[in-house]
Structure formats: C-alpha cells, structure tokens
Amino acid sequence: MRRLRPLLLLPLLALLPGCEAVVLSPAGDIAAQQRDLLVWSVVLMLIIIVPVVALIIFFAIQYRASNDEARYEPDWDHSTHLELVIWAAPLLIIICLGAITWSGTHLLDPYRPLDRIAKGQSVSAEVEPLHVNVVALDWKWLFIYPEYGIATVNELAAPVDRPIRFHITSSGVMNSFYIPALAGQIYAMPGMETKLHAVINRPGEYVGFSANYSGDGFSNMRFAFHGLDDAGFDQWVQTVRTSAGNLNREHYLELEKPSEKVPVIHYGAVEAGLFDAVINMCVEPGKMCMGEMMQIDRDGGLGLTAVNTTMPLLYDKNARRGGAVFGSGESYVLAICTPTEAEAAAVDADRRRQEQSLQMAQTTPLHRLTGAGLSLGRATPDATMSSFALTQLTSAPSGADVASASQS
C-alpha cells in the first residue's frame, strides 16, 4: 500500500495544463526566438545527459552483485572507439552551442532595431516604431509616450505587430524590466539609458515586473501590459489623454518617493524634456545636469572654483535634497595629517579668511556654486573666484585630526 501512495499525486498532474508557461508560449517574436534558443540548447545538452543517465541505470543493473552472469574483466583499461565517442560527442555539442550562442547574441541584441515582426514577415519601411520611455521607481513603473504626450503608472499598452522601442532608466537603485511574453529582461540603472526593441504579435493581457530585487516593495512592483489592435490602442491613448493628470517636474518628484501597491495612474500631459532630466538626474529646478558637468569637464573644468561644487552636486536623492550630512553644507578636500599640522592649517586658514573678507568687501560678492546658472561653455575663473575657492578649501575646525591640506 505504501508503494501506491505516489499514485495518489497523479490527479494533480491534470491541473498542470491550467498553468500558463508564458516563457515557452510567448506572444512576441523576440520572446519566441529566445524560447527557441532555450529549447535548442536543452535538446543539445540532452544528447549527452540522456545516454549518460541510461548507461548509469544499465551498469547498475547489469553489474549488480547478484548477477553472476555478468562479464568480469579486471584487466580491461582502454577502448579507442569508446574514447572517440566520449570526446567527439561533447566537442560537437559545444561547437553547435557556440554557433547558436553567437548568432543569438547578435540577432537578439536588445539594442538592435527589429528587421522582422514575425517569422517570414519583415518590418515595413513605412512603419514607425512606438517609442516608450520607461522609468523604474520605488516601487512602481512609469511609462512615458513622447509621441502622444501621455504617461501612465503601472500600465503599458502597445499595438499588435508594431515594433516597440523602449528607452529604460531608473530613478534610484537598479531594477530589471521584464515582460516574459514580450522579450527578455533588461536592466534599468540610474543615470544610464538602456534600450530594448520588441514586438507583440497576439492581443491579450500580460504581466510585467521587476526581475531584480530592489527593496521592500519589490514583490508588488508589477504592471499590466495590454496587447491591442490598432483601434483598441487608439482608444486607449484617447482615454489616457482625457485624464486630468499633468506630469510635470513637481509631480514627478512626488511620484518618485517610495510607495507600494500603487494603482494605475494616467497623465494626459507630460512636461517636455522630463525623461532626459530623469536620466541626467536634474529634475529639481536649478540642479546641474550630468550632461552639463560633462561639458564643463570637456571644456577644461573650472579649476579651484569647482572644489565648492563637489559635495553639493552629489548624485544621490538624499544628498541633493538636503537629507544627508554633506548634502547642503560646505565641502572640503581632505587629507590625513598630524594634530600639529591640523592646528597650523587652522590658524593659517583663519588668517587667510580675514584677508579674504577684506578683499571681498572691495569686490562683487560671489554666491555659492551649487550648479545653478553655470554656463555650458568654457569657464575661466578669475583671481577673485580662485581665492574664494581657496577660502572654502582651507576652512576647518581647529584641533581636528583630519584637516584641509590641499593647497593646489
């Protein structure tokens, strides 16, 4: 009776057809090609695994201790034919896997524009891809449609058989954008833009989520993906457009705050340039963008004047909003020194601070550099700016073990 107990589990197998193996039955051409790549890889590996498992069972039965009829050959140690099979079969499989991997890596490159929307059906030259800007937030997804001037939270829609070009980034930690029915996962990283080209071939309701752990709300970081026909997609766009929501920078900063189980939100209008500001981490008014910093560096930098911009321009949400210790205070270039050197540096800094005060009284006061208002072209600081930067550089508490010691 005990041996028959496993048979009681057989009725449960009847429930398995109700499970949707979306990875093995995708609705998008890219996901289908990735499925084929997975299946061929498994089949090639089974060419080795199945015979090995079968031989293990065969040898266990054939050469068991109770089988007195098995051949006993203790002096046998080599077979050329057996060696040929053992080495040739894995080598051929590795060659086949290498060829499949090489072609799949290039043909299924997520940055590569689509040249077909289905097997045997190429992309028409008149078809313009649907552009979707994706922002991974804590813990929800923001989708911006620049072509239509709309945005949604935790809801994505696309027309069937139309190529989709995703531009993906993150507001904070790294996430992974994944719609199993559409294509493979692509990482979303702050301050960077990744791309994904895909197409959906069957209408339906699909699920997307983050495949990379990103904190407390990770489990609920899911969204609905609607595959619609052209008429259905136009109606969906019109529904979003009629909503009263307006996604500007102020509303985005509120949306960016961590929250869980966020319902679907529609924005009928989106502020121009918002997605670029998210990538460049300068959504806040007056915040220097990464592109601006790169341009300044490309033009030769700001010299000593840039010392005061180091800490205030940290690209961290808490720091740039005054929530961290060094977020809004003065910044220094630090070096380890002895207490005697620290005290001497403090005295010297106080002397130069007094000299600077006299000099500043005779010149136009300079404002702290926090990134706002800096020109994008080449900046050549004058003597007054350099002296001001030196004052900020050398000021430090008296008697500290760590003192400002950079005098370059």
Number of C-alpha atoms within 10 A of each C-alpha: 4 5 6 8 9 8 8 8 10 10 9 8 9 9 9 10 8 8 7 10 12 16 18 16 13 24 23 24 23 27 25 20 18 18 19 13 16 14 13 14 17 13 12 16 15 13 13 14 13 12 11 12 11 11 13 12 11 12 10 11 13 16 14 11 9 9 10 10 8 12 9 9 7 6 6 7 6 8 8 8 8 10 10 10 11 12 10 12 12 15 12 12 16 14 11 15 17 13 12 15 14 11 12 14 11 11 15 20 15 21 15 14 18 23 13 17 21 18 9 6 10 11 17 11 7 6 10 12 17 19 18 22 19 26 28 26 24 23 25 27 25 25 24 25 19 18 9 16 17 24 27 21 22 22 21 23 19 25 22 23 24 20 24 21 22 24 21 25 29 26 22 20 15 18 28 21 25 19 25 21 27 26 27 19 19 21 21 27 20 21 18 16 19 16 19 23 22 28 28 27 23 18 16 13 12 19 17 21 23 26 18 17 14 18 11 13 15 19 15 14 25 22 22 17 20 22 25 22 18 14 10 17 17 13 13 15 19 14 12 20 19 13 14 11 18 18 23 16 21 12 11 18 12 9 17 19 12 13 14 14 14 16 11 15 14 23 21 20 22 21 14 13 12 17 22 17 19 21 22 21 24 21 21 16 9 12 19 21 22 17 16 17 17 13 16 19 14 11 14 13 18 17 15 19 24 17 19 24 19 16 19 22 21 15 19 15 16 13 17 20 13 13 12 13 9 15 20 17 12 16 17 22 16 14 12 13 16 13 15 12 18 23 19 15 23 22 17 13 22 18 11 17 19 12 13 16 12 11 15 15 9 8 9 9 12 10 8 15 17 18 19 12 10 15 11 13 13 15 16 14 15 9 9 17 19 18 20 22 21 23 20 22 24 23 22 22 17 17 17 18 15 17 27 23 20 12 9 6
